[in-house]
Structures are given as structure tokens and as C-alpha cells.
């Protein structure tokens, strides 16, 4: 099966390791992965901010770049969901609307693609003994229906999923810059809950399908003296990523001691 | 109510600093969120029910003239009176005219957000009438001189201590009184008001066209008393509140209490059809229905916002909204708050009057998910943002920035240049140093912002990742025990 990776602009610049992990996960599941090098962004920042002409320009470029792809997979639910909004951008433009629908139908978030399309039940990562806080990206959950897929894959690694606050992280793209006080209040509500979840037994890792949420929550977490590390879910699931490697070493050292 | 919608920024910051109000709002909304989830869960197919309710509302909106005429005919046949009011002024005048004709001096009121919208209380008081709010929350707010902060729980933001202080001052209640004691006291005080009032003014949850009935849904019994004890009953209704048939009411009576407070049913549902009939021993002698437009026709003619008129004012979108939970209802600056307010206020008043509200959302989508009549609120927020932009209401710098973004992301050659430039961003231990980018200054007051990775994914792909065998990946010593294969992560 041929899969085109859409790394997303945030992933490209701030989380390339998540992309590397995604490539390895897809290859391990038997996919042939390509990376259309003309790719940039999905256009969501302009769309959500109300600049729909600018969003359309980016969307057209996206369609051109990925039109020939059999499947398009992104390590992000939010950017994947944005591709589904293209229909709204092109509702008065029939030819582009058809292209938008066709591309949207083939676009998936990574864990959604692994579980729903490829039927993957587990990866080779071994995270037994690890307490993981999984954060639902709102767009992954509500616009793409990604809820159980990442959880199932995480549980299959032997990790324990902790229960904590389920609300939005407060990122919201430009919202986090336009209304920073509200955005931070939303973030702190989550982080307080995360700390509470780790009171009896520490939480080791905070993870999500989306780097936007993780930059927000992780950026706030780093300001607190204690707290779990944060990492994209692809890296947790990929046995060859450095985080998995570290955990592997830690478990081995524990076994030797 | 003074229009302070475009003060959302300052008002919300002020609210954020008040831990007591925030705490009360968070507790109140979370309580109802939990109960709503359970109550929705009990229904066999809640999505089908929501869809049915939305379809009934859409059908009615598509034939609104017909159903309003039918409603009017049926009310008049029962001896009631119907008044149409184009705006808030006409609505106030309609109520005042009834009061004048009746020679009224005392008015009791049950909860009505529409009465807030048309600023009725002030007008009644100015005309020399004595007005008493009979809903406990509204009563508290009236005593405090405040406006509702929530569609369903108007005093949602009030911490218990403040209410205790108020009842201590007004009614000499002990400062450690229980909620039940307070409610009993309020009931005792307000009960006398019903008996002396000339007019009872109520809101309308639904109006049934085929029977000419208005329906109120409540828990305290105050709406039933307001609509049945005084000699004259005036019901206020937004023109979108009509539904065709009595059998359509069932689905709404199932959805509304579940969505609002997580109840299977409220304690009281009153279906009122005209004034007291000859064979009935009691009830008001006069019944008036004031049907208010006040901007709704404009919303009806707006294909993108029209479905906002499906709203049954359950408040579920307020409870679930993580922004509302942090900033409370007053920050929104007008009658309606939360996601529905962020759409309805600009829809009714014009985007210029409420340009900040559509941006008061992280677009998490919770509102759209819980809405019992499937109003696509997140989509409408984006639509209104787009209108704010096209009306030129945004800061100049932002529009220029977005044009730059569009060009950058629309042209891979420019993106490649920016990608190369990003590699020279100053960094400090994996994060961006403070003040590196002015637009991120606010972000960095509470959060770190990561520095761009040493090498972007584009760079990594070009230099080895494109090949199908991980062993080919560049710069990885497979023999080393300390490096995982394919390391690209920077040390934090």
C-alpha cells in the first residue's frame, strides 16, 4: 500500500522526530511511504482566523501536492481534519470542490490509519510499567472520530493509561496568542489535573496525536518543576525512537539490578 | 443592558483574576456536564432524537409565517391576545400598554432571557411598576443589581458565601444557613408577591401552533404561579420559539431538561392555552403573548447563521465550553453568553457590535457535540470570524501577516527558504529564548515555546529517510548502544 506522509508545518519544524517515527511505523506495517517534497501546510491558521482567501491559496497548493496520493497520512488529527474543511472553502467552486472531497476521503490521522485502514493491533514498542497520560486532541476526537485507536495501540505496548481531565488544552492555534490569559487558564486546568493524577504514582509520559496540543501542554509543563515528559504518540509507539530506546534501557537496568 | 461586548478582553481578564467567581462557575458547569452526560446516555439513540428536533425546528423556520399565523389564530380563538414587536422598544411598549390598560401596580416575573434582551425590568420600573423576580437565581441577581451570567442558572457565578451575606442583610438569615433554608426563605418572601401582583410575566420555552399553547419548563414552580395567580398573564416569546404540533413537544421535553441540567424531566412543565375559561375555577382573566423579532428576521435570512434560531436555550454549550468555564457569562458583555452567545449576539446585533466574541473560542467543538438541536456552532464561529475579516474589523498587521502566511505556504520555494532560515533561530536548551519573537511574548509568559528542530523533516527526508531501509539512515551508528536507530531528537 502506498502512503504519502503529510508531515504538517508544525511537525516539520518542531517535531520531525514524530515524522520519522511515523515513517517507521507505516513501513513496519508494510506500507511504501513517500513524501511529496512540495508540501507545506494545510492552511488551518488562516482558515480558523477567518482569512479564507489566504486559506484557499494554501488549500489549492495542498490539493495539487497530494492529489495523486493513494492515502495521505498526517501525524496530526487537527491538520487531517482541516483537509475535511476544504469543502467549505470551495463550496462555490465545483471543480475544486470535487478535488477537495476526493482528497479528504483519503486523508487520515496516523493512529486512525494504522488501526482503521491497516488493521494494526499492536506495534513492537514495549512500554510495560509506564504510566501514560493520553490527551485527546479536540479535532482528532470530534472531527475525525479518533478516540479509541491511539488508546488501543498504547495499551498494547503494556502502558497504563491514567485518567485525567478530558477538556481542550487551550491551544487553538492563534487563539493561544490572541487570548493568552484564557488559553493559559485552560492549560493550567489540564496541568493541575495531570499533577493530581501523578500524586500517588508519578505519570511518566504525556502524549497526544497532535503536536499543537503538546507544544501548549508541554511548554507549560516545562515551567513546572516536576512533571512527566511529553512526546508525540508516534514516537511512543515506534520501538526505534529514542524515547522507546530510553525506556527499554531503563527497564533492562531495572531487571539487572 | 449596556453593550460591552467588545470589552470581552478586559472583562475576561478581570474574571480570570477572581478565584471565587471562577470556582463557582467551574463547579456549576461541571456539575451539569456530568449530569448531562448521564442523562443523554440513558436515551436509546440521542443522535436520532437531536436530528428529529433539529428537523422540526428547521421545518418551522422554513414556514415561520404560517406557524406564527396559526399560533395567533388559535390563541385569539381562546380569547387571548397576540402582539407582534419588531424590536425591543416595541416589545417594551406592548407590555407597558397592557399594564396601563389593566391599571397594574405590581408585577411578578418568572425567568425570561428575552426580557433581559429587551431590557424590560428597567422600563417597567420607570413606569412606576413594582417588579419582583420569582426565580431564586433571578431574585438574588435582582437584589444585587446584577444580570444573569448563564441562560439556565442565572446566578451561576455567585459563590454561596455571597448569597448567604445577601440573605443575612435582607432577611436576617444566619450566615451558616443551608441552601434549603435559603430557598425556603425566598419562597416565603416571594409567595406573598404572587398574591398581590396584578400581572405575571413569563418567558416561553415553546409555543405550540396547532393548539395555541405556550409552554414553560422549570423546577421551582415559580413560573406556574406567575402564569396562574395574577389577574393578567403576559408571555414573552422570541418568534423562533414556535413548534407545529403538540406531538412535537415530546422530543423537546425529553431533550431540554437532559441537555440543560441532566434531568429526565423538570419538576414543572406548564402548558398554557389562553386565559381562564368560564368553566375553570381559577387562572388569569387576560392572556397576552408578545412575539418578538428584534433582529431574528435578519438571522432567518442568513443561510449560514439561520440554524442558530433552532436554539432552545438549554445552556449545554455554555457548560461544556472550556472558555466559558474560565471567563463566566458576564465577560461576553450581552444577554447571551458562551458559544451560542458568541454566535447569536453578533447575529442579532451585527458583527461590528460583537467582533471579538467569535474569536473567544479554541474551536474545540464541544458546543457542537452537546447541542440538542445540532446547531453547527464551531462552523458558525469560523463563519463570523471570516465576516469580521472581510468587514475589515481586524488589526492591520494581522491581515498582512496572513497574506504573508498564504504566500509562504502556497509556494514551496518560499517555504524552502523559510525552512533554511528557521535553522538559524536562536535557541536555549531546546526552547526559544524569551523575547525572540514579539508575537510570542504573551505565549511565553506562561509557557515555553520550542525552538525549531536542528533539522526539519524535509531535511531529514532528503538526507536518507527517503530510502526504505532504516539502516541506511544517515548519521546513525547501529552498533552504538547509547543511540537508538534514527535519532533525530535534540536533547531538551
Boltz contact constraints between the chains, C-beta under 6 A:
constraints:
  - contact:
      token1: [A, 7]
      token2: [B, 457]
      max_distance: 6.0
  - contact:
      token1: [A, 12]
      token2: [B, 456]
      max_distance: 6.0
  - contact:
      token1: [A, 12]
      token2: [B, 457]
      max_distance: 6.0
  - contact:
      token1: [A, 12]
      token2: [B, 458]
      max_distance: 6.0
  - contact:
      token1: [A, 13]
      token2: [B, 422]
      max_distance: 6.0
  - contact:
      token1: [A, 13]
      token2: [B, 452]
      max_distance: 6.0
  - contact:
      token1: [A, 13]
      token2: [B, 456]
      max_distance: 6.0
  - contact:
      token1: [A, 14]
      token2: [B, 450]
      max_distance: 6.0
  - contact:
      token1: [A, 16]
      token2: [B, 453]
      max_distance: 6.0
  - contact:
      token1: [A, 16]
      token2: [B, 456]
      max_distance: 6.0
  - contact:
      token1: [A, 16]
      token2: [B, 457]
      max_distance: 6.0
  - contact:
      token1: [A, 16]
      token2: [B, 460]
      max_distance: 6.0
  - contact:
      token1: [A, 16]
      token2: [B, 488]
      max_distance: 6.0
  - contact:
      token1: [A, 17]
      token2: [B, 488]
      max_distance: 6.0
  - contact:
      token1: [A, 17]
      token2: [B, 489]
      max_distance: 6.0
  - contact:
      token1: [A, 19]
      token2: [B, 457]
      max_distance: 6.0
  - contact:
      token1: [A, 20]
      token2: [B, 486]
      max_distance: 6.0
  - contact:
      token1: [A, 20]
      token2: [B, 488]
      max_distance: 6.0
  - contact:
      token1: [A, 35]
      token2: [B, 461]
      max_distance: 6.0
  - contact:
      token1: [A, 38]
      token2: [B, 412]
      max_distance: 6.0
  - contact:
      token1: [A, 40]
      token2: [B, 409]
      max_distance: 6.0
  - contact:
      token1: [A, 40]
      token2: [B, 415]
      max_distance: 6.0
  - contact:
      token1: [A, 41]
      token2: [B, 409]
      max_distance: 6.0
  - contact:
      token1: [A, 46]
      token2: [B, 402]
      max_distance: 6.0
  - contact:
      token1: [A, 46]
      token2: [B, 405]
      max_distance: 6.0
  - contact:
      token1: [A, 48]
      token2: [B, 363]
      max_distance: 6.0
  - contact:
      token1: [A, 50]
      token2: [B, 385]
      max_distance: 6.0
  - contact:
      token1: [A, 50]
      token2: [B, 386]
      max_distance: 6.0
  - contact:
      token1: [A, 50]
      token2: [B, 388]
      max_distance: 6.0
  - contact:
      token1: [A, 50]
      token2: [B, 389]
      max_distance: 6.0
  - contact:
      token1: [A, 51]
      token2: [B, 389]
      max_distance: 6.0
  - contact:
      token1: [A, 51]
      token2: [B, 402]
      max_distance: 6.0
  - contact:
      token1: [A, 52]
      token2: [B, 386]
      max_distance: 6.0
  - contact:
      token1: [A, 54]
      token2: [B, 402]
      max_distance: 6.0
  - contact:
      token1: [A, 54]
      token2: [B, 406]
      max_distance: 6.0
  - contact:
      token1: [A, 57]
      token2: [B, 406]
      max_distance: 6.0
  - contact:
      token1: [A, 57]
      token2: [B, 410]
      max_distance: 6.0
  - contact:
      token1: [A, 58]
      token2: [B, 409]
      max_distance: 6.0
  - contact:
      token1: [A, 58]
      token2: [B, 410]
      max_distance: 6.0
  - contact:
      token1: [A, 61]
      token2: [B, 410]
      max_distance: 6.0
  - contact:
      token1: [A, 138]
      token2: [B, 364]
      max_distance: 6.0
  - contact:
      token1: [A, 138]
      token2: [B, 365]
      max_distance: 6.0
  - contact:
      token1: [A, 142]
      token2: [B, 365]
      max_distance: 6.0
  - contact:
      token1: [A, 142]
      token2: [B, 369]
      max_distance: 6.0
  - contact:
      token1: [A, 167]
      token2: [B, 322]
      max_distance: 6.0
  - contact:
      token1: [A, 168]
      token2: [B, 322]
      max_distance: 6.0
  - contact:
      token1: [A, 168]
      token2: [B, 362]
      max_distance: 6.0
  - contact:
      token1: [A, 168]
      token2: [B, 364]
      max_distance: 6.0
  - contact:
      token1: [A, 170]
      token2: [B, 362]
      max_distance: 6.0
  - contact:
      token1: [A, 172]
      token2: [B, 362]
      max_distance: 6.0
  - contact:
      token1: [A, 172]
      token2: [B, 363]
      max_distance: 6.0
  - contact:
      token1: [A, 175]
      token2: [B, 362]
      max_distance: 6.0
  - contact:
      token1: [A, 177]
      token2: [B, 443]
      max_distance: 6.0
  - contact:
      token1: [A, 180]
      token2: [B, 442]
      max_distance: 6.0
  - contact:
      token1: [A, 181]
      token2: [B, 13]
      max_distance: 6.0
  - contact:
      token1: [A, 181]
      token2: [B, 16]
      max_distance: 6.0
  - contact:
      token1: [A, 182]
      token2: [B, 323]
      max_distance: 6.0
  - contact:
      token1: [A, 182]
      token2: [B, 326]
      max_distance: 6.0
  - contact:
      token1: [A, 184]
      token2: [B, 446]
      max_distance: 6.0
  - contact:
      token1: [A, 185]
      token2: [B, 16]
      max_distance: 6.0
  - contact:
      token1: [A, 185]
      token2: [B, 326]
      max_distance: 6.0
  - contact:
      token1: [A, 186]
      token2: [B, 322]
      max_distance: 6.0
  - contact:
      token1: [A, 215]
      token2: [B, 450]
      max_distance: 6.0
  - contact:
      token1: [A, 219]
      token2: [B, 447]
      max_distance: 6.0
  - contact:
      token1: [A, 219]
      token2: [B, 448]
      max_distance: 6.0
  - contact:
      token1: [A, 220]
      token2: [B, 447]
      max_distance: 6.0
  - contact:
      token1: [A, 222]
      token2: [B, 448]
      max_distance: 6.0
  - contact:
      token1: [A, 240]
      token2: [B, 484]
      max_distance: 6.0
  - contact:
      token1: [A, 240]
      token2: [B, 485]
      max_distance: 6.0
  - contact:
      token1: [A, 240]
      token2: [B, 486]
      max_distance: 6.0
  - contact:
      token1: [A, 242]
      token2: [B, 484]
      max_distance: 6.0
  - contact:
      token1: [A, 242]
      token2: [B, 487]
      max_distance: 6.0
  - contact:
      token1: [A, 242]
      token2: [B, 489]
      max_distance: 6.0
  - contact:
      token1: [A, 245]
      token2: [B, 484]
      max_distance: 6.0
